[in-house]
Amino acid sequence: MSRLTPVVTGMGIISAIGANKETFWEALRLGRCGIDLVDLFDASRYRSALGAQVRHRDLCNRSPLRGWRHLGRCDLLGLWAAEEAIREARIVERGIPPHRIAIVLGAGCGGVLEAESYRRQLHSRLKKPRPSLLMPFPACTLTDLLGNIYGFLGLRSTIATACSSSATAIGYAADLIKSRKADVVITGGAESLSELTFAGFNALRSVDRIACRPFDRDREGLVLGEGAGILVIESQELAEAHGIAGYGTVLGFGLGSDAYHITSPDPQGDGAMRCMSVALANAGVGAESVDYINAHGTGTPVNDRVETLAIKKLFGKRAYGIPVSSTKSAHGHCLGAAGAVEAVATFLALHHGIIPPTINRKEPDPDCDLDCVPNRARTASIRLALSNSFAFGGNNTTLVLGKS
C-alpha cells in the first residue's frame, strides 16, 4: 500500500436510523427501518407521505455550534456529523496546520426548507418574513460554515451532481491526498427533506407508498430521506505517524455519464457498467477482488433493473456470487448526502465483517436476481467493496473502498 493511500480516520453520521456511528450501525445490522410519515411539512396531500426523517429534537446540541445563528436544517445535520468525525480523528488536537486541511462536500438542495418557510411567511402577510431564512440557501453554506467554525484554511469545494454529489466529493478528496494538495480532507455531504423535493418526486410518481423495497418484484419507487455523513481522510503516512489505524481506505473512484435522459438511466446499463470499470482501474484492482457492492438501489422499477444488468455485464457469472445490498431500504434516499451516508455504511461493513441487509424485500424479481442479502445481515470476510451512486442525468460515481 502506498504511503499516500487515503485512509479514513474519522466518521460521523446522523440519519433516520441513528444519530452516531454506533446507533446507525446497530440499526443497519438489525434491519431496522427509519421510514415513517413526514411531519416537517404537510405531506398528507401527496401520493405518498412517507419519508426517512431525522427525529432528533435538539440538533444544536453540539459544542461547536453554540453561538452560531441562522443555521439551516441541512447545515445542522452536516455540522452534527462533522463534529463526531473531527473529534474521532483528533484533527484539532494533533496540531495539523490549518492551511493543510481541506473541505470537499457534496450538496443537494441545501437550505430549500428554510427558503420555503420564507416564501410562506411572505405570502401569508401575517408577519414580515425573516431575511435570515435565506442565508442557508447557497449550496456551499455548509462547506463555508465548517471552515469558519473550525478554522480550517485549506482548499474548499462544493460538488453538486444530484444523488452522486457526496460520493464524487469523497473521490475528489482522495485525489487531494494522493497529490499532496492537502494533508487532511473533511468530506461527505448533508441533505434535509424539503417540500420541493418531496413534491417533485411525487409528481414523477417515482415514490413508494408502502416502504423502500429495492430489488422487490412489487417495488414502486424510492422513499426520500435526510441526514449527513462526514469522513476525515488523510494519507496512510500521516495516520501511521499519529498512531491511527483508521476504518479503511479509499482505493479509487470512477466517474461517468449516461448522456441518455434527465431522470431515467440508460436502459442497457452501459454507463453504470463503465463507471464501475473505471473505478476498479483507477484503484488498480481487478473485478475478481470485489467482495461486496453497496448498490445505488433506490427501489425504483427502472433503476434496480438497470443496476442489476450493469453488474452482470461487468462481472459476468461471478455477479451471482457477490452480495449486493441497498441500505436505502433502511435510511431512505438522502439525495446529496446519499453517497456519503452509504460510504459510511460500507466502511462499517468492512470494519465489522458484516454485510447490511436489503430490508423490506419480500417477493423476488426475476430481473433483479443477484444476491441482495434480503432482510438479514450476514457475516462475511470482505476486504474490498464498491459503493455505487447513480444520479439523475446519468451522473454516475463508484467508490472503491478497502479494509485497513
C-alpha positions in Angstrom: 0.0 0.0 0.0 1.3 3.4 -0.9 2.2 5.8 1.8 -0.2 8.3 0.2 -3.1 5.9 0.2 -6.1 7.8 1.5 -7.2 6.5 4.9 -10.5 7.3 6.7 -9.6 8.2 10.3 -12.9 9.6 11.4 -16.5 9.2 10.5 -19.7 10.9 11.7 -23.3 10.3 10.7 -26.8 11.3 11.5 -29.8 9.7 9.8 -33.3 8.5 10.5 -31.9 5.3 12.0 -29.2 6.8 14.2 -27.5 9.9 15.4 -24.0 8.5 15.5 -22.0 5.6 14.1 -22.9 3.2 16.9 -26.7 3.6 16.7 -26.6 3.8 12.9 -24.6 0.6 12.6 -26.8 -1.3 15.1 -29.9 -0.3 13.2 -28.4 -1.4 9.9 -27.2 -4.7 11.3 -30.5 -5.5 12.9 -32.5 -4.4 9.8 -34.4 -1.6 11.4 -36.3 0.9 9.2 -36.3 4.6 9.7 -39.2 5.3 7.3 -42.4 6.8 8.7 -44.9 9.7 8.0 -43.2 13.0 7.4 -44.2 15.9 9.6 -41.6 18.6 8.7 -44.4 20.0 6.4 -47.8 18.9 5.4 -47.2 15.8 3.3 -50.7 14.4 3.5 -51.7 15.8 0.2 -49.1 13.9 -1.8 -49.2 10.5 -3.4 -47.0 9.2 -0.6 -46.4 10.9 2.8 -43.6 8.6 3.7 -40.0 9.7 4.4 -36.9 8.8 6.4 -36.9 11.9 8.7 -34.4 12.6 11.4 -36.3 12.8 14.7 -33.7 14.4 17.0 -35.2 17.4 18.6 -32.1 19.4 19.5 -29.8 19.4 16.5 -27.9 22.4 18.0 -26.7 20.3 20.9 -23.1 20.2 19.8 -20.5 22.4 21.4 -19.0 23.8 18.1 -22.5 25.1 17.1 -23.2 27.2 20.1 -23.2 30.8 19.4 -23.8 30.3 15.6 -27.0 31.7 14.3 -29.1 31.3 11.2 -28.2 27.7 10.6 -30.5 25.7 8.3 -31.6 22.2 9.0 -29.2 20.8 6.3 -26.3 22.7 7.9 -27.2 21.5 11.4 -27.3 17.9 10.2 -23.9 18.3 8.5 -22.2 20.0 11.4 -23.6 17.4 13.8 -22.0 14.6 11.7 -18.8 16.6 11.2 -18.3 17.1 15.0 -18.3 13.4 15.5 -15.9 12.7 12.7 -13.4 15.5 13.6 -13.5 14.6 17.2 -12.7 11.0 16.5 -9.9 11.8 14.1 -8.4 14.3 16.7 -7.8 16.8 13.9 -7.6 19.8 16.3 -5.5 18.1 19.0 -2.9 16.8 16.6 -1.8 20.3 15.6 -2.1 19.8 11.8 -1.5 23.1 10.1 -5.0 24.7 9.3 -4.0 25.7 5.8 -3.3 22.0 5.0 -6.9 20.9 6.0 -9.3 21.0 3.0 -13.0 20.7 2.9 -14.8 19.0 -0.1 -18.5 18.4 0.3 -21.4 17.2 -1.8 -24.6 19.2 -1.8 -28.1 18.7 -2.9 -30.9 21.1 -2.0 -29.2 22.8 0.9 -31.4 25.4 2.5 -34.5 24.9 0.4 -36.6 24.0 3.5 -35.8 27.5 5.0 -36.5 29.2 1.7 -39.9 27.5 1.7 -40.6 28.9 5.2 -39.6 32.4 3.9 -42.0 32.1 1.0 -44.8 31.0 3.2 -44.2 34.0 5.5 -44.0 36.3 2.6 -47.4 35.2 1.1 -49.2 34.9 4.4 -48.9 38.6 5.0 -49.4 37.9 8.7 -45.9 38.8 9.6 -42.8 40.2 7.9 -40.6 37.3 6.6 -37.2 36.9 8.2 -34.4 37.5 5.6 -32.1 35.3 7.7 -34.2 32.3 6.4 -32.5 32.8 3.0 -28.9 32.7 4.4 -28.6 28.8 4.3 -29.8 28.7 0.7 -26.5 28.6 -1.2 -25.2 25.0 -1.8 -21.8 26.0 -0.4 -23.1 27.1 3.0 -22.1 24.0 4.9 -18.7 23.9 3.4 -18.0 27.5 4.5 -19.5 27.0 7.9 -17.3 24.0 8.6 -14.2 26.0 7.6 -15.2 29.1 9.6 -16.2 27.2 12.8 -13.1 25.1 13.0 -10.7 27.5 11.4 -9.6 25.2 8.6 -7.9 27.3 5.9 -7.2 24.9 3.1 -9.0 24.3 -0.2 -12.8 24.4 -0.2 -15.0 22.9 -2.8 -18.7 22.1 -3.1 -19.9 19.5 -5.6 -23.4 19.2 -6.9 -24.1 16.3 -9.1 -27.5 15.3 -7.7 -27.6 12.0 -5.9 -23.9 11.3 -6.6 -22.7 14.6 -5.1 -21.1 13.4 -1.9 -19.7 10.2 -3.5 -17.9 12.4 -6.0 -16.7 14.6 -3.2 -15.1 11.7 -1.5 -13.4 10.7 -4.7 -12.1 14.2 -5.2 -10.9 14.3 -1.5 -8.9 11.1 -2.1 -7.2 12.7 -5.1 -6.2 15.7 -3.0 -4.5 13.4 -0.5 -2.7 11.4 -3.3 -1.5 14.6 -4.9 -0.3 16.1 -1.6 -2.5 19.1 -2.2 -3.9 18.6 1.4 -2.8 16.7 4.5 -6.4 16.1 5.7 -9.7 16.5 3.9 -13.1 16.8 5.5 -15.5 15.3 3.1 -19.0 13.8 2.6 -22.3 15.7 2.5 -25.6 16.6 4.1 -29.2 16.9 3.0 -32.5 17.8 4.6 -36.0 17.0 3.5 -37.9 19.8 1.8 -41.3 20.1 0.3 -39.9 21.0 -3.1 -38.1 17.7 -3.5 -40.9 15.8 -1.9 -43.5 17.3 -4.3 -41.1 16.8 -7.2 -40.6 13.0 -6.7 -44.3 12.6 -6.0 -45.1 14.4 -9.3 -42.8 12.0 -11.1 -44.7 9.1 -9.5 -41.3 7.6 -8.5 -42.1 7.2 -4.8 -43.2 4.1 -2.9 -46.4 4.3 -0.9 -45.6 1.3 1.3 -41.8 1.2 2.0 -38.5 1.4 0.3 -38.3 -2.0 -1.4 -35.1 -2.3 -3.5 -35.0 -5.3 -5.8 -38.5 -6.4 -4.8 -40.9 -7.5 -7.5 -43.6 -5.1 -6.3 -41.4 -2.0 -5.7 -43.0 1.3 -6.7 -40.2 3.8 -6.2 -37.8 5.5 -3.7 -38.5 6.9 -0.3 -36.8 10.2 0.4 -34.6 10.6 3.4 -32.3 13.1 5.1 -29.1 13.1 7.1 -25.4 13.6 6.8 -22.3 11.5 6.5 -18.9 13.2 7.1 -15.5 11.5 6.7 -12.0 12.6 7.6 -9.4 11.4 5.1 -5.7 11.6 5.3 -2.7 9.7 4.0 -1.5 6.4 5.3 1.7 8.1 6.1 0.2 10.8 8.3 -2.2 8.4 10.0 0.6 6.0 11.0 2.7 8.9 12.2 0.0 9.7 14.7 -0.8 6.1 15.6 -4.2 6.0 14.0 -5.4 2.8 12.3 -8.5 4.1 10.5 -11.6 2.4 9.2 -10.4 1.7 5.7 -9.0 3.2 2.5 -10.4 5.0 -0.5 -8.6 3.0 -3.1 -10.1 4.7 -6.1 -13.2 6.0 -7.8 -14.8 6.3 -11.2 -17.0 8.9 -12.8 -19.1 8.7 -15.9 -22.3 9.7 -17.5 -25.1 8.1 -19.5 -26.0 11.0 -21.8 -29.4 9.4 -22.1 -32.2 11.1 -20.1 -32.7 13.8 -17.4 -34.2 11.3 -14.9 -34.0 7.8 -16.3 -30.8 5.7 -16.6 -29.6 4.2 -19.8 -31.7 1.0 -20.0 -28.8 -1.0 -21.2 -26.8 -0.1 -18.1 -23.7 0.7 -20.1 -23.0 4.0 -18.2 -23.2 2.3 -14.8 -21.1 -0.6 -16.0 -18.4 1.8 -17.4 -18.3 3.8 -14.1 -17.6 0.7 -12.1 -15.0 -0.5 -14.5 -13.2 2.9 -14.5 -13.3 2.9 -10.7 -11.6 -0.5 -10.5 -9.0 0.6 -13.0 -8.4 3.8 -11.0 -7.9 1.7 -7.9 -5.6 -0.8 -9.7 -7.6 -3.8 -8.7 -9.5 -6.4 -10.7 -13.2 -7.3 -10.7 -12.3 -10.6 -9.0 -11.2 -8.7 -5.9 -14.7 -7.3 -5.1 -16.4 -8.9 -2.1 -19.4 -6.6 -1.7 -21.4 -3.9 -3.5 -23.4 -1.3 -1.7 -25.9 -0.7 -4.5 -27.4 2.6 -5.5 -30.6 0.5 -5.1 -33.2 3.2 -5.0 -36.2 0.9 -5.2 -37.5 2.4 -8.5 -38.5 -0.2 -11.0 -36.1 1.0 -13.7 -33.0 1.8 -11.5 -32.8 -1.6 -9.8 -33.2 -3.5 -13.0 -30.6 -1.4 -14.8 -28.1 -1.6 -11.9 -28.5 -5.4 -11.8 -27.9 -5.5 -15.5 -24.8 -3.3 -15.3 -23.3 -5.5 -12.5 -23.9 -8.6 -14.6 -22.2 -7.0 -17.7 -19.1 -6.2 -15.7 -18.7 -9.3 -13.5 -20.2 -11.9 -15.7 -21.1 -15.2 -14.0 -19.3 -14.0 -10.9 -22.0 -11.4 -10.3 -24.2 -14.0 -8.8 -21.7 -14.7 -6.1 -21.2 -11.1 -5.0 -23.5 -9.8 -2.2 -25.3 -6.6 -3.4 -27.4 -4.8 -0.8 -29.1 -1.4 -0.6 -29.1 0.4 2.7 -31.5 2.9 1.3 -34.2 0.4 2.4 -33.4 1.5 6.0 -32.4 5.1 5.9 -34.1 6.3 2.7 -32.6 8.1 -0.3 -30.7 11.0 1.1 -30.0 12.7 -2.3 -27.0 15.0 -1.9 -25.9 13.1 1.2 -26.6 9.6 -0.2 -23.1 8.7 -1.4 -21.6 9.8 1.9 -24.1 8.0 4.1 -23.6 4.8 2.1 -19.9 5.2 2.2 -20.0 5.3 6.0 -22.3 2.2 5.9 -19.8 0.4 3.6 -16.8 1.2 5.7 -18.6 0.0 8.8 -19.4 -3.2 6.9 -15.7 -3.7 6.0 -14.7 -2.8 9.6 -17.1 -5.3 11.3 -17.1 -8.0 8.6 -20.9 -7.8 8.4 -22.9 -7.1 5.2 -26.0 -5.0 6.0 -29.3 -6.3 4.5 -31.7 -5.1 2.0 -34.8 -4.9 4.1 -38.5 -4.9 3.0 -37.7 -7.3 0.2 -40.4 -9.9 0.1 -41.0 -11.0 -3.4 -38.1 -11.9 -5.7 -37.9 -10.1 -9.0 -36.6 -12.2 -11.9 -35.0 -9.1 -13.4 -33.1 -8.4 -10.1 -31.8 -11.9 -9.5 -28.5 -11.2 -7.7 -27.8 -11.9 -4.1 -29.4 -8.8 -2.5 -28.9 -10.1 1.1 -32.6 -9.9 1.9 -33.8 -8.8 5.3 -31.0 -10.3 7.4 -27.4 -9.1 7.9 -24.7 -11.6 7.0 -21.3 -12.2 8.5 -18.6 -12.3 5.7 -15.0 -11.8 5.1 -14.9 -8.6 3.0 -11.8 -6.7 2.1 -12.9 -4.7 -0.9 -16.2 -3.1 -1.7 -17.8 -0.9 -4.3 -20.3 1.8 -3.4 -22.5 3.0 -6.3 -24.2 6.3 -6.7 -26.0 6.7 -10.0 -27.8 10.1 -10.1 -30.3 11.9 -12.3 -28.9 13.0 -15.6 -26.7 9.9 -15.7 -24.2 11.4 -13.2 -22.5 8.2 -12.1 -19.9 7.7 -9.4 -18.5 4.5 -8.0 -16.1 4.4 -5.0 -13.7 1.5 -4.4 -13.3 1.1 -0.6 -10.9 -1.2 1.1 -10.4 -2.6 4.6 -7.4 -1.3 6.6 
